[in-house]
Amino acid sequence: MQEKRNTRQRTALLQALARAEEPLSAEELFLLLQPQFPKLARSTVYRNLERMAEENEVLKEAMSDGVSLYSLYGRHGHYLICRSCQKRVRLKHCPLQAVEKQLCEETGFSIDSHNLTLYGVCPSCQEKEKSEKK
């Protein structure tokens, strides 16, 4: 196992994820860090994110469009994602608290985090689909 290196870029990635309201793609993180690190390569962002995912510092979630989204490991979040326009909506409440408690009681597991992503079509895309069918 490689020794963990705390580079300035790695620290900046973790800080950007800590400030983020929702999971971000590697490209979004790259664009956020560009002003601070003008010579930063995309490959450096991807490599750091992959390593941090392997080390359980960040959670990597593969989306249906092939893009991976990253968030700090253990950050609690639930999302609705439109299959058409990829719009993401973060739910304000946790619909899984009771389920998580029940699972802990039934299995003896100590659950330390979870994420929920539901896919569908947002209202704007539904309207667009309806108008295209006419």
Secondary structure, DSSP 8 states (H G I E B T S, - for coil): -------HHHHHHHHHHHH-SS-EEHHHHHHHHTTT-TT--HHHHHHHHHHHHHTTSEEEEE-TTS-EEEEETT--EEEEEETTT--EEE-SS-TTHHHHHHHHHHH-------EEEEEE--HHHHHHHHHHH-
